[in-house]
Amino acid sequence: MQPGNTYAADEQAGGGAQASGPKGRGWRIKKRWVALVILLAGWAVIGPWPADNRGFEDSAYQQWTLAKLGATGPALAEGALEVGMAEVDISPAEGHPMAGYSRNPHARVEGVDGPCRARALTVGCGDVKVTILTADLLMVTAELRAAVLAKTGLKAEEIYFSASHTHTGPGGYARKFIERPTFGAFDAAYFEKLAGQLAKAVTESRATLQAAEVGVVTAYPEGMQHNRVEKGGKSYDQLTAVVFRRAEEKAKPKAKGQAAVTAKPAGNPLAILVVFGAHATTIGARAHRLSPDYPGALVETLKRETGAKMVCFAAGAVGDATPTRFPAGDGFASARLLGEALAGALLPAIKEQTKYAGQVTLGSLVLEVQMPPTRICMGTQWQFSPIWGKLLTDGKTHLQMVRIGPVVLAGFPADYAGGLAEELATWAQRRGATLAATSFNGDYLGYLVGKDVFLREGGYETRSLNFFGPWAGPYVNDLAERMMEKLGLTGVGG
C-alpha cells in the first residue's frame, strides 16, 4: 500500500472515531435544542393557546368603553318631526366584481335581475337630524363609512349606516386582505364612485325635509326563515316597519280677510323603513346577475301596495337566520316570492294598526367600543396564537342607537344574532319602545351570538367567524341597554 492510500484510510477511520466522540454528542445536543426552539416557536406562532372565557364585568375593555360612554352625550331633541328622502342607483357595470360568497370569489356581473339602490331617509326634530342610510350592499365597511362621513362633512351620530346584505350585489369596494375572497378585487374608482353616490343621497335627503308623523308596526310571519346555527332551534321572526306619513293639517277657522284653511288628510305613507333578520342569500352562490335578493321584491311590493314614495330595507338580526327558499323556477323567482310574502305580512298592520305621532323624541348616540381580546377559535377552550387575532382587528369598533319616537334602531357592526336581538327587544319593550336591531352598521367584526350558543354549537358562526369569544354578544347587549338609557328609555313598565 502506498503512503498516500494509508493516509486516506487513517483519516477516514479517525473521522469515524470523532463522530462518536464528545464532539458528536455535542452536535446531537445542539440538534435537540434547535428542535426544541423550533417547537416552541411553532407553538408561539400557531398554538394552541388557552382561551380566556371569563365574563366581561370589570374587565379592562369594559372599563375603557364605559369611560367613553360616561364622556359621550347623545344628540337629543323633542318636538315636531320632519322627514326627507333621496334614492340613487348604485348598480355597477357588467364585468364588475360581485360580493357575497367566498366560495365564488371571482364572480362578476353578467346581467341585471334587479338594480341595486341606496336610499337615504333623514329624520329631523329641532336642531337634531339623523339620516338612516340603507344600501343594497353586502355590508358597509369601516372605510366606506369614513369616506361617506368625510364627503358629507357630517358627524358620526348624524348618519346611521345599514345594508340589505344582498349576496348578489356590488363588490370591489373592500380593501382588506381578509375581505378580498368575499368582495372580489378592490376597485379604487368604484369605491370612490360608490362613496360619492351614498354621500349624494344623504345630502339630498337633508334638503327635502317636510313635516311628518311616525308610527311603528311589527309582524311575526312564520316559516319565512329558520335558525342556521341551532338545528331545530327557535328563530327570531320579528318583521318591523317604521312608517312615515305627511303630517295632517287640521281645519282652521276663517280669519277676517283670509280664506278658511281646510283639513288635509295625511294620505299615503311618505316612506317606510323595513327591518327583517334573514340573510339575503335566497338566490344562491352560482348566480352572476345583479340583484337585491328578496329585500328588493319586498321593497317594490310595499311601494306599489301602499303608495309610499320610498321604501328602505335594513338587514336585521341575521347572524343565526337563513331565509326560506320557496319552490320556484330558480333562486331569483324564489327571492321574489319571499319578498312578496313578507310584504303581505306587513300590509294589514301598516294599513290598519299604525298609530302615528308628530311630536317625538329624536336622539342619536354613537359609542366607541373596545371588544374582548381577539381570538381565532380552536373549540371553546383553546385558540390559535393571539398574533393572528391581532392581525385581523384591534377590537376597536362602535355601536349606534337612534331613537325616533316609539322606535329604537340599534346598529351593530357584525352579523348580529336573533337570540341576542330578542333579549334586547324585550328589555326595550318593558320601557315602552319597539326595538329594531340592524347588522353591518358601518364596520364588520364577524358574528355575535349568545354565550350559551357559542359554548354549545360548533360551526361557522361560532368558530370560523367568531373572533371575541362567548361573552361578546352579552357584552354588546349590555352596552346597548346603557346607551338606550341615555336616550331616555328608563323605568320598567308593568
C-alpha positions as CSV (number, residue, x, y, z in Angstrom):
1,M,0.0,0.0,0.0
2,Q,1.3,3.4,-0.9
3,P,1.7,6.1,1.7
4,G,-1.0,8.2,0.2
5,N,-3.5,5.5,0.5
6,T,-2.5,4.7,4.1
7,Y,-3.1,8.3,5.0
8,A,-6.5,8.4,3.4
9,A,-7.6,5.3,5.3
10,D,-6.3,6.6,8.6
11,E,-8.1,9.9,8.0
12,Q,-11.4,8.1,7.3
13,A,-11.0,6.0,10.4
14,G,-10.2,9.0,12.5
15,G,-13.2,10.8,11.2
16,G,-15.5,8.0,12.2
17,A,-14.0,7.9,15.7
18,Q,-14.5,11.6,16.1
19,A,-18.2,11.3,15.1
20,S,-18.8,9.0,18.0
21,G,-16.7,11.0,20.5
22,P,-17.5,14.1,22.6
23,K,-18.0,16.4,19.5
24,G,-20.6,14.0,18.1
25,R,-22.6,14.1,21.3
26,G,-22.4,17.9,21.4
27,W,-23.9,18.1,17.9
28,R,-26.7,15.8,18.9
29,I,-27.4,18.0,22.0
30,K,-27.4,21.1,19.7
31,K,-29.9,19.4,17.3
32,R,-32.2,18.7,20.3
33,W,-32.0,22.4,21.3
34,V,-32.7,23.5,17.8
35,A,-35.7,21.2,17.6
36,L,-37.0,22.5,20.9
37,V,-36.6,26.1,19.8
38,I,-38.5,25.3,16.5
39,L,-41.2,23.5,18.5
40,L,-41.6,26.5,20.9
41,A,-41.6,29.0,18.0
42,G,-44.2,26.9,16.3
43,W,-46.3,26.9,19.5
44,A,-45.9,30.6,19.9
45,V,-46.9,31.4,16.3
46,I,-49.6,28.7,15.8
47,G,-50.8,27.4,19.2
48,P,-52.8,26.0,20.8
49,W,-53.2,28.7,23.5
50,P,-55.7,28.6,26.3
51,A,-58.8,30.8,25.6
52,D,-59.9,33.4,28.2
53,N,-63.6,32.7,28.8
54,R,-64.1,35.0,31.8
55,G,-67.0,37.3,31.8
56,F,-66.9,41.0,30.7
57,E,-67.8,42.6,34.1
58,D,-65.0,44.7,35.4
59,S,-62.7,43.7,32.5
60,A,-60.2,46.3,31.2
61,Y,-62.1,46.5,27.8
62,Q,-65.4,47.1,29.6
63,Q,-63.9,49.8,31.8
64,W,-62.4,51.5,28.8
65,T,-65.7,51.5,27.0
66,L,-67.8,52.7,30.0
67,A,-65.4,55.6,30.4
68,K,-66.1,56.6,26.8
69,L,-69.8,56.2,27.4
70,G,-69.6,58.4,30.5
71,A,-67.9,61.1,28.4
72,T,-70.3,60.8,25.5
73,G,-73.7,62.6,25.3
74,P,-76.4,61.9,22.8
75,A,-77.8,64.3,20.2
76,L,-81.3,64.6,21.6
77,A,-84.4,66.8,20.9
78,E,-88.1,66.8,21.4
79,G,-90.7,68.4,19.2
80,A,-92.3,68.3,15.7
81,L,-90.9,65.6,13.4
82,E,-89.7,66.2,9.8
83,V,-88.6,63.7,7.2
84,G,-86.7,63.9,3.9
85,M,-85.9,61.2,1.3
86,A,-83.5,60.5,-1.6
87,E,-82.6,57.5,-3.7
88,V,-79.7,56.6,-6.1
89,D,-78.9,53.7,-8.3
90,I,-75.5,52.1,-7.3
91,S,-75.6,49.2,-9.8
92,P,-72.1,48.7,-11.3
93,A,-71.4,47.9,-15.0
94,E,-71.2,44.4,-16.4
95,G,-67.9,42.7,-15.6
96,H,-67.6,44.4,-12.2
97,P,-66.9,42.1,-9.2
98,M,-69.8,40.8,-7.1
99,A,-69.8,40.4,-3.3
100,G,-71.2,37.7,-1.2
101,Y,-69.7,34.2,-1.4
102,S,-66.1,33.3,-0.6
103,R,-66.5,30.0,-2.5
104,N,-67.2,32.1,-5.6
105,P,-64.6,34.8,-5.2
106,H,-64.3,35.7,-8.9
107,A,-68.0,36.2,-9.6
108,R,-68.6,39.2,-11.9
109,V,-71.8,40.9,-13.0
110,E,-73.2,39.2,-16.2
111,G,-76.6,40.9,-16.3
112,V,-79.1,42.5,-14.0
113,D,-82.2,40.9,-12.5
114,G,-82.9,44.0,-10.5
115,P,-81.0,47.2,-9.8
116,C,-79.2,47.8,-6.5
117,R,-80.0,51.1,-4.9
118,A,-79.1,53.3,-1.9
119,R,-81.8,55.1,0.0
120,A,-81.4,57.9,2.5
121,L,-84.1,58.8,5.0
122,T,-83.5,61.8,7.1
123,V,-85.5,62.4,10.2
124,G,-85.3,65.8,11.9
125,C,-86.5,67.4,15.2
126,G,-85.3,70.8,16.2
127,D,-81.6,71.0,15.8
128,V,-81.1,67.2,15.6
129,K,-81.1,65.5,12.2
130,V,-80.2,61.9,11.6
131,T,-80.0,60.2,8.2
132,I,-80.8,56.5,8.0
133,L,-78.7,55.3,5.0
134,T,-79.6,51.9,3.6
135,A,-78.0,50.3,0.6
136,D,-78.2,47.1,-1.5
137,L,-74.8,46.0,-0.4
138,L,-73.3,43.1,1.4
139,M,-72.3,45.5,4.2
140,V,-71.0,48.9,4.8
141,T,-67.3,48.7,5.6
142,A,-65.4,50.9,8.1
143,E,-63.5,52.5,5.2
144,L,-66.7,53.2,3.2
145,R,-68.4,54.7,6.3
146,A,-65.4,57.0,6.9
147,A,-65.5,58.1,3.2
148,V,-69.2,59.0,3.3
149,L,-68.8,60.9,6.6
150,A,-65.9,62.9,5.1
151,K,-67.7,63.7,1.8
152,T,-70.9,64.9,3.6
153,G,-69.0,66.7,6.4
154,L,-71.3,65.1,9.0
155,K,-70.6,63.7,12.4
156,A,-70.8,60.0,13.2
157,E,-74.1,60.4,15.1
158,E,-75.7,62.1,12.1
159,I,-75.7,59.1,9.8
160,Y,-77.0,55.6,10.7
161,F,-75.5,53.1,8.3
162,S,-77.1,49.8,7.2
163,A,-77.2,47.4,4.3
164,S,-79.6,44.9,2.9
165,H,-76.9,42.2,3.0
166,T,-77.6,41.0,-0.5
167,H,-75.1,38.4,-1.6
168,T,-75.7,39.2,-5.3
169,G,-74.8,42.9,-5.1
170,P,-71.8,45.0,-6.0
171,G,-68.3,44.0,-4.8
172,G,-64.9,45.6,-5.4
173,Y,-65.2,48.2,-2.6
174,A,-63.4,46.4,0.3
175,R,-59.7,46.7,0.5
176,K,-58.6,44.5,3.4
177,F,-56.9,41.2,2.6
178,I,-59.4,39.2,4.7
179,E,-62.3,40.8,2.7
180,R,-61.0,40.1,-0.8
181,P,-62.3,36.5,-1.1
182,T,-65.8,37.8,-0.4
183,F,-65.8,41.2,-2.2
184,G,-63.5,40.5,-5.2
185,A,-60.6,42.6,-6.3
186,F,-60.6,46.1,-4.9
187,D,-61.6,48.8,-7.5
188,A,-60.5,52.2,-6.3
189,A,-62.5,54.0,-8.9
190,Y,-65.7,52.2,-8.0
191,F,-65.1,52.8,-4.3
192,E,-64.8,56.5,-4.9
193,K,-67.9,56.5,-7.1
194,L,-69.9,54.5,-4.5
195,A,-68.9,56.7,-1.6
196,G,-69.9,59.7,-3.7
197,Q,-73.3,58.2,-4.6
198,L,-74.1,57.4,-0.9
199,A,-73.0,60.9,0.1
200,K,-75.2,62.4,-2.6
201,A,-78.2,60.5,-1.3
202,V,-77.6,61.7,2.2
203,T,-77.2,65.3,1.2
204,E,-80.3,65.4,-1.0
205,S,-82.4,63.8,1.7
206,R,-81.5,66.5,4.1
207,A,-82.6,69.2,1.6
208,T,-86.1,67.8,1.3
209,L,-87.4,67.9,4.9
210,Q,-91.2,68.3,5.4
211,A,-93.5,67.9,8.4
212,A,-94.3,64.3,9.2
213,E,-95.6,61.8,11.6
214,V,-94.2,58.4,12.5
215,G,-95.6,55.0,13.6
216,V,-94.2,51.6,14.0
217,V,-95.8,48.2,13.4
218,T,-94.5,44.6,13.8
219,A,-95.5,41.3,12.4
220,Y,-94.3,37.8,13.1
221,P,-94.7,35.7,9.9
222,E,-94.0,32.1,10.5
223,G,-92.0,29.9,8.1
224,M,-90.1,32.8,6.4
225,Q,-86.7,31.9,7.9
226,H,-85.1,29.3,10.1
227,N,-82.2,29.1,12.6
228,R,-79.0,28.3,10.8
229,V,-76.9,27.8,13.9
230,E,-79.0,25.6,16.2
231,K,-80.7,22.8,14.2
232,G,-84.4,22.9,15.0
233,G,-83.8,26.0,17.2
234,K,-86.0,29.0,17.6
235,S,-85.8,31.8,15.1
236,Y,-86.4,35.5,15.8
237,D,-89.2,36.3,13.4
238,Q,-89.9,40.0,14.1
239,L,-90.6,41.9,11.0
240,T,-90.7,45.7,11.7
241,A,-91.9,48.6,9.6
242,V,-91.3,52.2,10.7
243,V,-93.8,54.2,8.7
244,F,-93.6,58.0,8.0
245,R,-96.5,60.0,6.5
246,R,-97.2,63.7,5.9
247,A,-98.4,65.5,9.0
248,E,-102.1,66.0,9.0
249,E,-103.2,69.6,8.5
250,K,-106.3,70.3,10.7
251,A,-109.1,72.6,9.6
252,K,-108.7,76.2,10.8
253,P,-111.5,78.8,11.2
254,K,-111.6,81.5,8.7
255,A,-109.8,84.6,9.8
256,K,-111.0,88.1,8.9
257,G,-110.0,88.9,5.3
258,Q,-108.5,85.4,4.8
259,A,-109.7,82.1,3.2
260,A,-110.5,79.3,5.5
261,V,-107.9,76.5,5.8
262,T,-109.5,73.2,5.1
263,A,-108.3,69.9,6.6
264,K,-105.8,67.9,4.6
265,P,-105.6,64.2,5.3
266,A,-102.2,62.6,5.6
267,G,-102.7,60.3,2.6
268,N,-100.3,57.5,1.6
269,P,-97.0,57.0,3.5
270,L,-94.1,59.1,2.5
271,A,-91.5,56.5,3.5
272,I,-91.3,53.1,5.1
273,L,-88.2,51.5,6.7
274,V,-88.4,47.7,7.0
275,V,-86.1,45.6,9.2
276,F,-86.0,41.8,9.0
277,G,-83.4,39.3,10.2
278,A,-82.7,36.7,7.5
279,H,-79.6,36.5,5.3
280,A,-80.3,37.8,1.7
281,T,-79.0,34.5,0.2
282,T,-82.1,33.2,-1.5
283,I,-80.6,33.3,-5.0
284,G,-77.5,31.3,-4.3
285,A,-73.8,31.4,-5.0
286,R,-73.8,30.4,-8.6
287,A,-75.8,33.4,-9.8
288,H,-73.9,36.1,-11.7
289,R,-76.8,38.5,-12.2
290,L,-77.0,41.6,-10.1
291,S,-80.0,41.5,-7.6
292,P,-81.0,42.9,-4.3
293,D,-82.4,39.4,-3.5
294,Y,-85.7,39.2,-1.5
295,P,-85.4,42.7,0.0
296,G,-85.8,44.1,-3.5
297,A,-89.1,42.3,-4.0
298,L,-90.3,43.3,-0.5
299,V,-89.4,47.0,-1.2
300,E,-91.1,47.1,-4.6
301,T,-94.3,45.3,-3.4
302,L,-94.7,47.6,-0.4
303,K,-94.1,50.7,-2.5
304,R,-96.7,49.6,-5.0
305,E,-99.4,48.4,-2.5
306,T,-99.1,51.4,-0.1
307,G,-98.3,54.2,-2.5
308,A,-95.2,55.2,-0.4
309,K,-92.7,57.4,-2.2
310,M,-89.8,55.4,-0.9
311,V,-89.3,52.1,0.9
312,C,-86.0,51.2,2.6
313,F,-84.8,47.8,3.8
314,A,-82.1,47.2,6.5
315,A,-80.8,43.7,7.4
316,G,-81.9,42.9,10.9
317,A,-80.5,40.2,13.3
318,V,-79.2,37.9,10.5
319,G,-76.5,36.2,12.5
320,D,-78.4,33.0,13.1
321,A,-81.1,33.2,10.4
322,T,-81.4,31.7,6.9
323,P,-84.3,32.7,4.6
324,T,-86.9,30.2,3.4
325,R,-86.5,29.2,-0.2
326,F,-89.9,29.0,-1.9
327,P,-90.3,26.3,-4.6
328,A,-89.8,28.2,-7.8
329,G,-88.0,28.0,-11.2
330,D,-84.8,29.5,-9.9
331,G,-83.3,31.5,-7.0
332,F,-84.5,34.8,-8.5
333,A,-88.1,33.6,-8.6
334,S,-87.8,32.3,-5.0
335,A,-86.4,35.6,-3.8
336,R,-89.4,37.4,-5.4
337,L,-91.9,35.1,-3.7
338,L,-90.3,35.5,-0.3
339,G,-90.2,39.3,-0.6
340,E,-93.8,39.4,-1.7
341,A,-94.8,37.1,1.2
342,L,-93.1,39.4,3.7
343,A,-94.7,42.5,2.3
344,G,-98.1,40.7,2.5
345,A,-97.5,40.0,6.2
346,L,-96.9,43.8,6.8
347,L,-99.6,45.3,4.7
348,P,-102.6,44.8,7.1
349,A,-100.7,46.2,10.0
350,I,-99.5,49.2,8.1
351,K,-103.0,50.0,6.8
352,E,-105.0,49.2,9.9
353,Q,-102.8,49.3,13.0
354,T,-100.3,52.1,12.6
355,K,-100.7,54.8,15.3
356,Y,-98.9,58.0,14.3
357,A,-97.2,60.7,16.4
358,G,-96.0,64.0,15.1
359,Q,-94.4,65.2,18.4
360,V,-91.5,62.9,19.2
361,T,-88.2,62.4,21.0
362,L,-85.4,62.1,18.5
363,G,-81.9,61.1,19.6
364,S,-78.7,59.5,18.3
365,L,-75.8,58.2,20.2
366,V,-72.5,56.6,18.9
367,L,-70.2,54.9,21.3
368,E,-66.6,53.9,20.7
369,V,-66.2,50.3,21.9
370,Q,-63.3,48.1,22.9
371,M,-64.2,44.5,22.3
372,P,-62.8,41.5,24.2
373,P,-59.4,40.2,23.2
374,T,-59.5,38.9,19.6
375,R,-59.2,35.1,19.1
376,I,-59.3,32.5,16.3
377,C,-61.0,29.6,17.9
378,M,-59.8,26.0,18.4
379,G,-63.1,24.9,20.0
380,T,-64.3,26.7,23.2
381,Q,-61.2,26.3,25.4
382,W,-58.3,26.8,23.0
383,Q,-57.3,29.3,20.4
384,F,-54.6,29.9,17.8
385,S,-51.8,32.2,18.8
386,P,-53.0,35.7,19.7
387,I,-50.7,37.0,17.0
388,W,-53.2,36.1,14.3
389,G,-56.1,37.6,16.1
390,K,-54.3,40.9,16.3
391,L,-53.7,40.9,12.6
392,L,-57.4,40.6,12.0
393,T,-58.6,43.5,14.1
394,D,-57.5,45.6,17.0
395,G,-61.0,45.1,18.5
396,K,-62.0,48.8,18.3
397,T,-65.4,49.5,16.8
398,H,-68.6,51.4,17.6
399,L,-72.3,50.9,18.4
400,Q,-75.1,53.3,17.4
401,M,-78.6,53.8,18.8
402,V,-81.2,56.1,17.2
403,R,-84.5,56.8,18.9
404,I,-87.4,58.1,16.7
405,G,-90.4,58.4,19.0
406,P,-91.7,54.9,19.7
407,V,-88.9,53.0,17.9
408,V,-85.2,52.5,18.6
409,L,-82.8,51.5,15.9
410,A,-79.9,49.5,17.3
411,G,-76.9,49.3,15.0
412,F,-74.3,46.5,15.4
413,P,-71.0,46.2,13.4
414,A,-71.4,42.5,12.8
415,D,-73.7,39.6,11.9
416,Y,-75.8,40.1,15.0
417,A,-77.8,37.1,16.1
418,G,-81.6,36.9,16.6
419,G,-81.3,35.4,20.0
420,L,-79.5,38.5,21.2
421,A,-82.0,40.8,19.4
422,E,-84.9,39.1,21.1
423,E,-83.4,39.7,24.6
424,L,-82.7,43.3,23.8
425,A,-86.2,43.8,22.3
426,T,-87.8,42.5,25.5
427,W,-85.7,45.0,27.5
428,A,-86.8,47.9,25.3
429,Q,-90.5,46.8,25.2
430,R,-90.6,46.9,29.0
431,R,-89.6,50.5,28.7
432,G,-92.3,51.4,26.2
433,A,-90.2,51.1,23.0
434,T,-90.1,48.9,19.9
435,L,-86.5,47.8,19.1
436,A,-85.3,47.2,15.5
437,A,-81.8,45.7,15.6
438,T,-79.7,46.0,12.4
439,S,-76.4,44.5,11.4
440,F,-73.5,45.9,9.4
441,N,-73.6,49.4,10.9
442,G,-70.5,50.8,9.2
443,D,-68.0,48.1,10.4
444,Y,-67.6,44.4,10.4
445,L,-66.3,42.2,13.3
446,G,-67.7,38.8,12.4
447,Y,-70.6,37.0,14.1
448,L,-72.1,37.9,17.5
449,V,-74.1,35.2,19.2
450,G,-75.3,34.4,22.8
451,K,-72.9,32.8,25.3
452,D,-74.7,29.5,25.6
453,V,-74.9,29.2,21.8
454,F,-71.2,29.9,21.5
455,L,-70.3,27.2,24.0
456,R,-72.8,24.6,22.8
457,E,-72.6,24.9,19.0
458,G,-69.6,24.4,16.8
459,G,-69.8,25.9,13.4
460,Y,-69.1,28.8,11.0
461,E,-70.9,31.4,13.1
462,T,-69.4,30.3,16.5
463,R,-65.9,29.3,15.4
464,S,-64.6,30.3,11.9
465,L,-66.1,33.9,12.0
466,N,-66.5,34.5,15.7
467,F,-63.5,36.4,17.0
468,F,-64.3,37.5,20.5
469,G,-65.5,34.5,22.5
470,P,-68.6,33.6,24.4
471,W,-69.2,36.9,26.2
472,A,-69.0,39.3,23.2
473,G,-72.8,39.1,22.5
474,P,-73.9,39.7,26.1
475,Y,-71.3,42.5,26.3
476,V,-72.7,44.5,23.4
477,N,-76.2,44.0,24.6
478,D,-75.2,45.4,28.0
479,L,-73.7,48.4,26.3
480,A,-76.8,48.8,24.1
481,E,-79.1,48.9,27.2
482,R,-76.9,51.6,28.8
483,M,-77.0,53.6,25.6
484,M,-80.8,53.4,25.3
485,E,-81.0,54.7,28.9
486,K,-79.0,57.7,27.8
487,L,-81.7,58.2,25.1
488,G,-84.4,58.3,27.7
489,L,-85.5,54.7,28.0
490,T,-85.7,54.3,31.7
491,G,-88.0,52.6,34.2
492,V,-89.8,49.3,33.7
493,G,-93.5,49.2,32.9
494,G,-96.0,46.7,34.2
